[in-house]
Amino acid sequence: MIAHRGSGAFLAPENTTAAFDRGVADPDSHMLEFDVQVLKDGAGAVWHDPTVDRISTSTGPVTDLDSAAFKKLVIDPRSWFGGTAADTHPLLLNELLDRYAGLKPLLAHPKDTAAMRLTIDTLTRRGLQNTVQVQTFSRSDAVLARRAGFTVQVIVGNAQQAAIDTPEAIKADGIDRVSLWQGLPDSTIKQYVTAGLVVTCYDVNRHYRRDQLYALGVRGIDSDDPTYARGDHARYRRAGDPFATQNWWYGHLGQVQAANRLAAAHPDRGSFTAPDWWGVPRGSYPMFVRQGWASPVPKTYELRVWMKFTALGADKTRGGGVYFSADRDHAFTDAAADPHNAGYNLILRQNGQLQLYRKEPSRTVLLKSINTKAPVTGTLAKLQIKVTGTGIYIRRYDVTSPGATVNDAKYRGPYLYLGRSAYAGQQGPGLTFKAVYK
C-alpha cells in the first residue's frame, strides 16, 4: 500500500507535515509518495501542481518562487480539504528528507527532468538510494534514475502513453517496474503483468477495483485512502457519529475518484458544519457519498440517521436518504438501471413520501411508499432502518407515521452511503447528517 501525497490525499492535506506524520504512523501505509519540483533558486520543493493556486492562498507558477518565498506560502486546507485542518506551510525537499527519510520507505515523483536530476543528486549525496524509490511519467528520466542506482518505475497514465511505453519498451530500457492508472483496460494492465514487470496501480480507492487488480496480478496499490483500500476494518470502523470531530474518516469518498476534487472546492465529498454535521449542498445531480467508516455493514443490523433539510430543491419529488446493504463500493448513481449498483435506497422526498427501493443492475424496484409530513427548510427527519435475514423495516420517527416491513432478502452487502437524489434539471435538496448509529 502506497500512501499518495504523504498519507493518502483523502486523509490529510497533501504533501504537508500533517500528511507525512499521519503516513508514518499508519501501519496500513507501507510507502509514502511525494512530488518534487525545482524552485527558482535551484532548491527542491515538495509540491504537486504547476501552480500554487489550488491549495494555497497565493497564485502563480510554483517554479517562479525561490526557497524563501515558497516557505512563506500559506496552505489553507479548510478551504479546499475541509474539516478542521490547521493552516500550514509547504516542505522543501531537504526538510522532508531530514524529518522522514529512514522512518518509512519513500517514493519520490519528480515532475520534470530538472526535478529528476535534482532528486537524484540530493538522494545520492545523502546515500538514500536504498531508502527512497523514484517514479516518473518519462521513460528517459527513469533511465537516469536507474543508472544512478535507484529502484524506479515508469508511470503510465492513459491509453495513448500505453501505446508508446509498452512493456517491451520499458524492459528494453532496463526498467522492471510500472505504475499504471487503475482506469486503464484490464487487458492493458494484464499485458504489463504478463511481461514480467512488477505492476502497481494508482488512484485505487475502492474495494471492488482493488480486488479486480489483484486478480490481474497487480502487486502494489497506490491509494488516496490506503487504510480503507487495504480493508483494515478494525481501524476505520466507528460505533458512533463520526462527524463530531469534523475530520474525514477512512473510506469517506464521493462520486468522483480523484484526489484533486476535495470537500469545499467541489462537493463530491460533501463538507462539515460545526459542531457535528456533515452534508451535501443543494444540486442538480445525484450524490450519495460512501461512508467507509461504517463498513462492513453486517447482514442484520439497525441503522438510525438524522437528516436535516438545509435547502429545498426546485423539484419536490427529489429528496435525500440512505443507500445501504450495497454489494459493491462502486460510485453510486441514481439511474433506474445501473450495472454497478445493487442494494437498497431509502429516500425521504420533499413531498413527504418515504420510499424504499431495491436497486438491481438492470432496474430499480419500488418496494414500499409511506406518506409522511412534507419537509420544509430546517426540518430534521429521523430515519430508522432494520435489516434482518428475511426483511427490511423502515420508519420516519420524528413525526407520527407508521413503519412498514418489506419481505426482501436479495441483497445484504457491506457498504453504506448517505446523500441525495436528483437529476439534471430536477434539483435535489441540500442536506446535512448527524447521529448516524448502527
C-alpha positions in Angstrom: 0.0 0.0 0.0 1.5 3.3 -1.2 0.1 6.4 0.5 -0.5 9.1 -2.2 1.0 12.5 -1.4 2.1 11.6 2.1 -0.7 9.8 3.8 -3.3 9.4 1.2 -4.7 12.6 -0.2 -8.2 11.9 1.1 -6.9 11.6 4.7 -4.7 14.7 5.2 -3.7 17.8 3.3 -1.4 16.6 0.6 2.4 16.8 0.8 2.3 18.6 4.2 3.9 17.7 7.5 0.4 16.6 8.7 0.2 14.2 5.8 3.7 12.7 6.4 3.2 12.4 10.2 0.0 10.5 9.6 1.6 8.4 6.9 4.5 7.4 9.1 2.1 6.5 11.9 -0.3 4.5 9.7 0.5 0.7 9.7 -1.5 0.3 6.5 0.8 2.7 4.6 3.9 0.8 3.6 5.4 3.5 1.4 4.9 7.3 1.3 4.7 9.0 -2.1 5.5 12.7 -2.7 6.1 15.2 -5.5 9.2 17.2 -6.3 9.6 20.4 -8.3 12.6 22.8 -8.8 12.3 26.3 -7.4 13.9 29.5 -9.0 16.9 29.2 -6.8 17.5 25.6 -7.6 16.1 24.1 -4.3 13.7 21.2 -4.4 10.1 21.8 -3.4 7.6 19.1 -2.3 4.6 20.3 -4.4 2.2 18.6 -6.9 0.6 21.2 -9.1 2.4 23.5 -11.6 0.8 26.5 -9.8 0.2 27.3 -6.1 -3.4 28.3 -6.7 -5.3 25.2 -5.7 -4.0 24.6 -2.1 -2.5 27.9 -1.0 -3.7 31.5 -0.6 -1.4 32.7 -3.4 -1.4 32.3 -7.1 1.1 31.7 -9.9 3.7 29.1 -11.0 5.5 27.4 -8.2 8.7 27.5 -10.2 8.7 31.3 -10.1 9.3 31.2 -6.3 12.6 30.9 -4.5 13.0 29.0 -1.3 12.2 31.9 1.0 9.0 32.8 -0.9 8.0 29.1 -1.2 8.3 28.6 2.6 6.1 31.7 3.1 3.2 30.2 1.2 0.1 29.6 3.4 -1.6 26.3 2.7 -5.2 26.8 3.8 -6.7 23.3 3.9 -10.0 24.3 5.4 -10.9 26.0 2.1 -10.1 23.0 -0.1 -9.7 19.9 2.0 -12.5 20.6 4.6 -12.6 19.8 8.3 -10.5 21.4 11.0 -7.0 21.1 9.5 -4.8 24.0 10.5 -3.1 26.3 8.1 0.5 25.3 7.4 3.5 25.9 5.1 5.0 23.7 2.4 8.1 21.5 2.8 11.4 21.8 0.9 12.8 18.5 -0.3 15.7 18.7 2.2 13.3 19.3 5.0 11.2 16.3 4.1 14.3 14.1 4.0 15.6 15.4 7.3 12.4 14.6 9.0 11.2 11.4 7.4 13.9 9.5 5.5 14.5 6.2 7.2 11.2 6.2 9.1 9.4 4.6 6.2 10.2 3.8 2.6 9.6 6.9 0.4 8.6 7.2 -3.3 9.7 10.4 -5.0 7.8 11.7 -8.1 9.9 14.4 -9.8 7.6 16.3 -12.1 10.1 17.0 -14.9 13.7 16.3 -16.0 15.2 19.1 -13.9 13.4 17.8 -10.8 14.6 14.3 -11.6 18.2 15.4 -11.8 17.9 17.4 -8.6 16.2 14.4 -6.8 18.9 12.0 -8.0 21.7 14.4 -6.8 20.1 15.1 -3.5 19.3 11.5 -2.6 22.7 10.3 -3.8 24.6 12.8 -1.7 22.6 11.6 1.3 23.2 8.0 0.5 19.4 7.2 0.2 19.4 5.0 -2.9 18.0 2.1 -0.8 15.6 4.3 1.2 13.8 6.3 -1.5 12.4 4.9 -4.7 11.6 7.1 -7.7 8.7 7.2 -10.3 8.2 9.3 -13.4 6.0 9.6 -16.5 9.2 10.0 -18.6 10.9 6.8 -19.6 14.1 8.7 -20.3 14.0 10.2 -16.8 13.5 6.8 -15.4 16.7 5.6 -17.2 18.6 8.5 -15.4 17.4 7.2 -12.1 18.2 3.6 -12.9 21.7 4.4 -14.0 22.2 6.3 -10.7 21.3 3.1 -8.8 17.7 3.8 -7.8 14.7 1.5 -7.9 12.5 3.3 -10.4 9.1 2.8 -12.0 7.5 4.3 -15.1 4.0 5.8 -14.6 1.6 5.1 -17.4 -1.4 7.3 -17.2 -3.6 6.7 -20.3 -4.1 4.6 -23.4 -2.0 6.9 -25.6 1.0 6.6 -23.3 0.5 2.8 -23.0 0.8 2.6 -26.8 4.3 4.2 -26.6 5.6 3.0 -23.2 4.8 -0.7 -23.9 6.0 -3.5 -21.6 8.7 -4.3 -24.3 9.9 -0.7 -24.5 10.1 -0.4 -20.7 12.0 -3.7 -20.3 14.4 -2.7 -23.2 15.4 0.3 -21.0 16.3 -2.0 -18.2 13.3 -1.0 -16.0 11.3 -3.7 -14.3 8.5 -1.7 -12.6 5.5 0.3 -13.7 2.7 2.3 -12.0 -0.5 2.1 -14.1 -3.6 4.2 -13.8 -6.3 2.0 -12.4 -8.7 3.1 -15.2 -6.7 1.5 -18.0 -8.5 -1.5 -19.6 -7.9 -4.8 -17.7 -6.4 -6.2 -20.9 -3.8 -3.5 -21.0 -2.9 -3.9 -17.3 -2.6 -7.7 -17.8 -0.1 -7.2 -20.6 2.4 -5.5 -18.2 1.9 -8.2 -15.7 2.3 -11.0 -18.2 5.5 -9.3 -19.5 7.0 -10.0 -16.0 7.0 -6.4 -14.8 6.3 -5.5 -11.2 2.9 -3.7 -11.5 1.5 -1.1 -9.2 -1.8 0.7 -9.9 -2.6 4.2 -8.7 -5.9 6.1 -7.8 -7.2 2.9 -6.3 -9.7 3.9 -3.6 -12.5 1.3 -3.9 -12.5 -2.3 -2.8 -14.1 -3.7 -5.9 -11.4 -2.3 -8.1 -8.6 -3.3 -5.7 -9.9 -6.9 -5.9 -10.1 -6.8 -9.7 -6.5 -5.6 -9.9 -5.2 -8.2 -7.5 -6.8 -10.8 -9.7 -4.9 -9.5 -12.7 -1.6 -9.9 -10.8 -1.1 -6.3 -9.7 1.2 -6.3 -6.6 1.0 -2.7 -5.4 -1.8 -0.3 -4.7 -1.3 3.5 -4.7 -4.2 5.0 -2.8 -5.6 8.2 -1.5 -7.0 6.2 1.4 -4.7 3.3 2.0 -6.3 2.1 5.2 -9.7 1.7 3.6 -8.1 0.3 0.4 -6.3 -2.3 2.3 -9.6 -3.3 4.1 -8.4 -2.9 7.7 -12.0 -2.7 9.1 -10.9 -2.8 12.7 -9.1 0.5 12.2 -11.6 2.6 10.3 -14.9 1.3 11.7 -16.7 3.7 14.1 -19.5 2.8 16.5 -20.8 6.3 16.9 -21.3 9.5 15.0 -18.1 10.2 13.0 -18.9 13.8 12.1 -18.4 15.4 15.6 -14.7 15.6 15.1 -15.0 17.4 11.8 -12.3 15.2 10.2 -12.5 12.9 7.3 -12.7 9.2 8.3 -11.4 6.3 6.4 -13.4 5.3 3.4 -15.4 8.6 3.1 -15.5 9.1 -0.7 -17.8 10.8 -3.1 -18.9 10.1 -6.7 -15.7 11.1 -8.4 -12.5 9.2 -7.6 -9.8 11.9 -7.9 -7.6 13.5 -5.3 -8.0 17.0 -6.7 -11.7 17.1 -6.1 -12.0 17.5 -2.4 -14.5 19.0 0.1 -15.4 22.7 -0.4 -13.6 23.0 -3.7 -16.0 20.5 -5.2 -19.0 18.9 -3.3 -18.3 15.3 -4.2 -17.3 14.5 -0.7 -19.6 17.0 1.0 -18.4 19.3 3.8 -18.6 19.7 7.6 -20.7 22.1 9.5 -19.9 22.7 13.2 -20.5 21.2 15.7 -21.3 17.8 14.4 -22.9 17.8 11.0 -21.7 16.6 7.6 -23.7 17.2 4.4 -24.1 17.9 0.7 -25.3 21.1 -0.9 -28.5 21.6 -3.0 -27.8 20.5 -6.5 -29.0 19.0 -9.8 -27.3 15.6 -9.8 -27.4 12.6 -7.5 -24.7 12.5 -4.9 -24.5 9.6 -2.4 -21.2 9.6 -0.6 -19.7 6.3 0.6 -19.3 6.1 4.4 -16.5 3.6 4.6 -16.0 4.2 8.3 -19.3 2.2 8.8 -18.1 -0.8 6.8 -18.5 -3.6 6.8 -22.2 -3.3 7.4 -23.4 -6.6 8.8 -26.1 -8.7 7.2 -28.5 -7.9 10.1 -28.5 -4.5 11.8 -30.5 -1.5 12.9 -29.5 1.9 11.4 -30.6 5.3 12.6 -29.9 8.5 10.7 -30.7 12.1 11.5 -31.1 14.1 8.3 -31.7 17.9 8.1 -33.1 19.7 5.0 -30.9 22.8 4.9 -32.2 24.0 1.5 -35.1 22.7 -0.6 -34.7 21.9 -4.3 -36.9 23.0 -7.1 -38.3 19.5 -7.7 -40.4 18.3 -4.8 -40.1 14.7 -5.9 -36.4 14.8 -5.1 -35.1 14.0 -1.6 -32.4 12.6 0.5 -31.6 9.4 2.3 -29.5 6.2 2.6 -28.2 3.7 0.1 -27.5 0.6 2.2 -26.6 -3.1 2.1 -24.8 -2.4 -1.2 -23.0 -5.3 -2.7 -20.1 -3.1 -4.1 -18.5 0.2 -3.2 -18.8 1.4 -6.8 -19.6 5.1 -7.3 -23.4 5.4 -6.8 -25.7 6.7 -9.5 -29.5 7.3 -9.2 -30.3 5.8 -12.7 -33.1 3.3 -12.9 -30.7 0.8 -14.4 -27.1 0.8 -13.2 -24.9 -2.3 -13.7 -22.6 -1.2 -10.9 -25.1 -0.8 -8.1 -27.0 -3.4 -6.2 -28.6 -2.7 -2.8 -31.4 -0.6 -1.2 -32.2 3.0 -1.3 -34.4 4.7 1.3 -35.5 8.2 0.2 -37.5 10.9 2.0 -38.8 13.1 -0.8 -39.6 16.8 -0.4 -43.3 15.9 -0.9 -43.1 13.8 2.3 -43.1 10.3 0.6 -40.8 7.9 2.4 -39.9 5.3 -0.2 -37.8 2.1 -0.2 -36.3 0.9 -3.4 -34.3 -2.2 -4.4 -31.6 -1.2 -6.9 -30.7 -4.0 -9.3 -28.2 -3.9 -12.1 -30.9 -3.8 -14.7 -33.7 -1.9 -12.9 -34.8 -0.2 -9.8 -37.9 -1.6 -8.0 -40.1 0.4 -5.6 -40.8 -1.9 -2.6 -42.7 0.4 -0.3 -44.1 4.0 -0.1 -45.3 5.7 3.1 -46.9 9.2 3.1 -45.4 11.5 5.8 -45.3 15.2 6.5 -43.6 17.2 3.8 -40.2 18.7 5.0 -39.7 22.4 5.0 -36.3 24.2 5.2 -34.8 23.3 8.6 -36.8 20.0 9.0 -34.9 17.4 11.0 -36.0 14.0 9.7 -35.1 10.9 11.8 -34.9 7.7 9.8 -34.8 4.1 11.1 -33.9 1.0 9.1 -33.9 -2.5 10.5 -32.3 -5.2 8.3 -33.0 -8.8 9.2 -32.3 -12.1 7.4 -35.7 -12.0 5.8 -36.9 -8.4 5.6 -36.3 -4.7 5.9 -38.3 -2.4 8.3 -38.4 1.4 7.6 -39.8 4.3 9.6 -39.6 8.0 10.0 -39.8 8.6 13.7 -39.6 12.4 14.0 -43.3 12.6 13.1 -46.3 10.4 13.8 -46.1 8.0 11.0 -46.4 4.2 10.6 -43.5 2.0 9.9 -43.5 -0.9 7.4 -41.7 -4.2 6.9 -40.9 -5.5 3.4 -40.0 -9.1 3.0 -36.9 -8.9 0.9 -33.5 -10.5 1.4 -32.0 -10.3 -2.1 -29.0 -8.0 -1.1 -27.0 -8.0 2.2 -23.8 -6.2 1.0 -21.4 -4.4 3.4 -21.5 -0.8 2.1 -23.3 2.3 3.2 -23.8 5.7 1.6 -25.6 9.0 2.6 -26.8 11.6 0.2 -29.5 13.0 -2.1 -31.4 12.0 -5.3 -31.6 14.5 -8.2 -31.4 14.7 -12.0 -30.2 17.4 -14.4 -33.0 20.0 -14.3 -34.6 18.3 -11.3 -32.9 19.9 -8.4 -32.4 18.0 -5.1 -32.3 19.4 -1.6 -29.3 20.5 0.5 -28.9 18.0 3.4 -26.8 17.6 6.5 -26.5 14.4 8.6 -25.5 13.5 12.1 -26.2 10.9 14.8 -25.6 8.0 12.4 -25.7 4.8 14.5 -25.9 1.2 13.9 
